[in-house]
Amino acid sequence: MVAYGFGDPLLTSGNAQIDRIVAEGARRLLARAAESYAVNLEILLPRIRSAVEKYLLKANPGASEKEVVGFIDELQADDLCLIVACEQGNQNAWNDLVARFSATVRSAARSSSSNEDAAEDISQSIWAELYGLRTRADGKPASKLAYYSGRGSLAGWLRAVVAQLAVDQHRKQSRMVQTEQDEDFDRFSTQERVHATASVHLEQSIANKFVGAELQKALAKSFEGLPDEDRLLVKLYYFDGLKLREVGSVLGVHEATASRRLTKIHSELRKKVEGVLFEQGWGRAEIDRAFTEVGIDLETDIETLVTTEAAVEDKAGK
Amino acid sequence: MKEYKDKEIDLMLRSLGRQGQDPSIQEAEDRTSHLDADELSSYAEGALPLATRNLYTAHLADCVTCRKLVTQLSFSAGGATTIAGQPKVSEPGKSFWQQVAVLLSPRVLRYTLPVLALLAVVTISFVALRQSGDSDLVALGPRTVPVITNERTIDESASEALTSDPGTKVEAVETPKEQRTASPKTVASKPVDSAKDAQSPPPADSQQPAYAPEPVATAAPTAPSKRDERNEDLAQKEELRRDSVRDSETETVRRREVTQRRPSSPRSPSVGESARGGRVTEADQSSVETNKTQGAPATRTVAGTRFHRQGNAWVDAAYQPSMPVVNVQRGSEQFRALVADEPRIRTIAAELEGEVVVVSQKKAYRIR
């Protein structure tokens, strides 16, 4: 169970204080909703309470009342009421949900599939999942709707549900067919696997060849010591192959900010790698020479790598 | 040096990224706990509290599956539901003002503002150039369609008004006319009617336009007296030329009337002529006649120096085009130094408004 804001006078009274804040926030949320679909406070309270615990108090147990109030007031009132009403079996709410978001679901399904049939299958599966095919202990359908908190938009949540379902379906098919390449999921596999297969062999030879193989190890070790946000940036840029603009979009920062941060990461990594090597008994001259050699060799071999990759991709394309 | 080092780290990270691709995928396949749809979408939309976001960031840095989903969702959220190769899906519940707010968001404005600024600069430049071109056309208008009056054209009259140097006037402006007529002298005497033909021709240095306009009350700078200096201020010339053209039309009408009267009535001395004790030249006579129309003297004598009005300027009768000209601004340090040496010039500058060209010690001073 989550420990509530000890140290903050507003939350030291424990659950009762939180309940009061949540109840007041729920009333405001209902007042904000343009269409409440007859959702009452009693139904809404556990939902909001759950969201506050999950997204606010879990990571920040010392959150103040102001933060809790702000969190609740930022919830998507209309979307949350619609989903809660659907979960309660309100037919009007279901009609509205399907009417408003079927296009969103279809487009999300298309983006995860390469053909219209597969997209249609995923769309239908989503609505079934949302409705709930299984039954819970209380006799109500076990619907995915229960997981919508109202923190993000309903459209975004539906897209995420579709994407996850597509991943699950892909995994199931992969296990059944035992194939690595599935044209329904080429976004996550085809190109990257071809790229990776070609790369790994060549990189292995490069790593063996380099005097600076130790340098690569030190870099890997240093990388693990970076802050999470920096590691994510590096993973997105170097491992996932995103452009800086795309990295910025994921991290919620401007492209230029991402670029500056990457430059800073380079310099931090350089210091960390040098520190690791110093610990291993390397001298300054050795470190500088190793960096220089690695730089020259990698630059040369990357040209070969690019040429080889192009040849492999051409072959795969044929 | 630092950049070179960064380049090495960059190359090594690329290499590490390629090596780590397969293990990452394997790691993701084996991972049992992933972010749920609500967490993924909230992260992608940036709707999470900072502390919670940091928790999920740590997960995303290690989980390739969740990272790819978040990337996909971020693109969808940022791309306004437009999926590559698919028709645009309308986002429900977005009001007009919300759409306007999106258009005015910093993300959009950072691209549109420079473009708008560039467009504004181009537009202003275009308008300015157009206006400049229009003024050129206005100035050239009478030249292309001249109005012929008593063998003189408006264009010629205007040119004379501009040409403060009598010596260069004929040479500079009347050249086309010379090709059609006998000689510059003929041209110079053309404005004068038949009654004036009996008079002796005026000296060359006294030739001046007979239609000098009233000097501007605000002492605006006028056209310079030397031909090579006319290019210094084109706009000023254009303005003066327009004024001259307008005045020449008035002059033409007046001349017609005079020409019709002259045969029956002999020339009578004018007010200006009598004021100078009969020492008037033919050009002065024209000036005097202009005075009748405009009510302003064309020749004045101040501090013992005689000045002719040429355009908006008063020019010393002793002025020669070959003289070096020094520009002096009234009230400037240079002006104070000049009048300290030549108190006569102080009186002249005080008496005569507007631009004054005065000769002192074989040197011309253009006082503005």
Boltz contact constraints between the chains, C-beta under 6 A:
constraints:
  - contact:
      token1: [A, 55]
      token2: [B, 52]
      max_distance: 6.0
  - contact:
      token1: [A, 56]
      token2: [B, 49]
      max_distance: 6.0
  - contact:
      token1: [A, 59]
      token2: [B, 51]
      max_distance: 6.0
  - contact:
      token1: [A, 59]
      token2: [B, 52]
      max_distance: 6.0
  - contact:
      token1: [A, 59]
      token2: [B, 55]
      max_distance: 6.0
  - contact:
      token1: [A, 60]
      token2: [B, 51]
      max_distance: 6.0
  - contact:
      token1: [A, 100]
      token2: [B, 92]
      max_distance: 6.0
  - contact:
      token1: [A, 103]
      token2: [B, 89]
      max_distance: 6.0
  - contact:
      token1: [A, 107]
      token2: [B, 83]
      max_distance: 6.0
  - contact:
      token1: [A, 107]
      token2: [B, 86]
      max_distance: 6.0
  - contact:
      token1: [A, 107]
      token2: [B, 89]
      max_distance: 6.0
  - contact:
      token1: [A, 110]
      token2: [B, 86]
      max_distance: 6.0
  - contact:
      token1: [A, 111]
      token2: [B, 83]
      max_distance: 6.0
  - contact:
      token1: [A, 147]
      token2: [B, 36]
      max_distance: 6.0
  - contact:
      token1: [A, 147]
      token2: [B, 38]
      max_distance: 6.0
  - contact:
      token1: [A, 148]
      token2: [B, 38]
      max_distance: 6.0
  - contact:
      token1: [A, 149]
      token2: [B, 38]
      max_distance: 6.0
  - contact:
      token1: [A, 151]
      token2: [B, 42]
      max_distance: 6.0
  - contact:
      token1: [A, 151]
      token2: [B, 47]
      max_distance: 6.0
  - contact:
      token1: [A, 152]
      token2: [B, 41]
      max_distance: 6.0
  - contact:
      token1: [A, 152]
      token2: [B, 42]
      max_distance: 6.0
  - contact:
      token1: [A, 152]
      token2: [B, 45]
      max_distance: 6.0
  - contact:
      token1: [A, 152]
      token2: [B, 47]
      max_distance: 6.0
  - contact:
      token1: [A, 156]
      token2: [B, 41]
      max_distance: 6.0
  - contact:
      token1: [A, 156]
      token2: [B, 45]
      max_distance: 6.0
  - contact:
      token1: [A, 156]
      token2: [B, 77]
      max_distance: 6.0
  - contact:
      token1: [A, 157]
      token2: [B, 37]
      max_distance: 6.0
  - contact:
      token1: [A, 157]
      token2: [B, 38]
      max_distance: 6.0
  - contact:
      token1: [A, 157]
      token2: [B, 41]
      max_distance: 6.0
  - contact:
      token1: [A, 159]
      token2: [B, 73]
      max_distance: 6.0
  - contact:
      token1: [A, 159]
      token2: [B, 76]
      max_distance: 6.0
  - contact:
      token1: [A, 160]
      token2: [B, 37]
      max_distance: 6.0
  - contact:
      token1: [A, 160]
      token2: [B, 40]
      max_distance: 6.0
  - contact:
      token1: [A, 160]
      token2: [B, 41]
      max_distance: 6.0
  - contact:
      token1: [A, 160]
      token2: [B, 73]
      max_distance: 6.0
  - contact:
      token1: [A, 161]
      token2: [B, 37]
      max_distance: 6.0
  - contact:
      token1: [A, 163]
      token2: [B, 69]
      max_distance: 6.0
  - contact:
      token1: [A, 163]
      token2: [B, 72]
      max_distance: 6.0
  - contact:
      token1: [A, 164]
      token2: [B, 37]
      max_distance: 6.0
  - contact:
      token1: [A, 196]
      token2: [B, 21]
      max_distance: 6.0
  - contact:
      token1: [A, 196]
      token2: [B, 22]
      max_distance: 6.0
  - contact:
      token1: [A, 199]
      token2: [B, 18]
      max_distance: 6.0
  - contact:
      token1: [A, 203]
      token2: [B, 15]
      max_distance: 6.0
  - contact:
      token1: [A, 203]
      token2: [B, 18]
      max_distance: 6.0
  - contact:
      token1: [A, 203]
      token2: [B, 19]
      max_distance: 6.0
  - contact:
      token1: [A, 219]
      token2: [B, 12]
      max_distance: 6.0
  - contact:
      token1: [A, 228]
      token2: [B, 57]
      max_distance: 6.0
  - contact:
      token1: [A, 228]
      token2: [B, 58]
      max_distance: 6.0
  - contact:
      token1: [A, 228]
      token2: [B, 61]
      max_distance: 6.0
  - contact:
      token1: [A, 229]
      token2: [B, 57]
      max_distance: 6.0
  - contact:
      token1: [A, 231]
      token2: [B, 61]
      max_distance: 6.0
  - contact:
      token1: [A, 232]
      token2: [B, 57]
      max_distance: 6.0
  - contact:
      token1: [A, 232]
      token2: [B, 60]
      max_distance: 6.0
  - contact:
      token1: [A, 232]
      token2: [B, 61]
      max_distance: 6.0
  - contact:
      token1: [A, 235]
      token2: [B, 61]
      max_distance: 6.0
  - contact:
      token1: [A, 238]
      token2: [B, 13]
      max_distance: 6.0
  - contact:
      token1: [A, 238]
      token2: [B, 14]
      max_distance: 6.0
  - contact:
      token1: [A, 238]
      token2: [B, 17]
      max_distance: 6.0
  - contact:
      token1: [A, 239]
      token2: [B, 17]
      max_distance: 6.0
  - contact:
      token1: [A, 249]
      token2: [B, 74]
      max_distance: 6.0
  - contact:
      token1: [A, 249]
      token2: [B, 78]
      max_distance: 6.0
  - contact:
      token1: [A, 250]
      token2: [B, 71]
      max_distance: 6.0
  - contact:
      token1: [A, 250]
      token2: [B, 74]
      max_distance: 6.0
  - contact:
      token1: [A, 252]
      token2: [B, 46]
      max_distance: 6.0
  - contact:
      token1: [A, 266]
      token2: [B, 6]
      max_distance: 6.0
  - contact:
      token1: [A, 266]
      token2: [B, 9]
      max_distance: 6.0
  - contact:
      token1: [A, 269]
      token2: [B, 9]
      max_distance: 6.0
  - contact:
      token1: [A, 270]
      token2: [B, 5]
      max_distance: 6.0
  - contact:
      token1: [A, 270]
      token2: [B, 9]
      max_distance: 6.0
  - contact:
      token1: [A, 291]
      token2: [B, 8]
      max_distance: 6.0
  - contact:
      token1: [A, 295]
      token2: [B, 8]
      max_distance: 6.0
  - contact:
      token1: [A, 295]
      token2: [B, 11]
      max_distance: 6.0
  - contact:
      token1: [A, 298]
      token2: [B, 11]
      max_distance: 6.0
  - contact:
      token1: [A, 298]
      token2: [B, 15]
      max_distance: 6.0
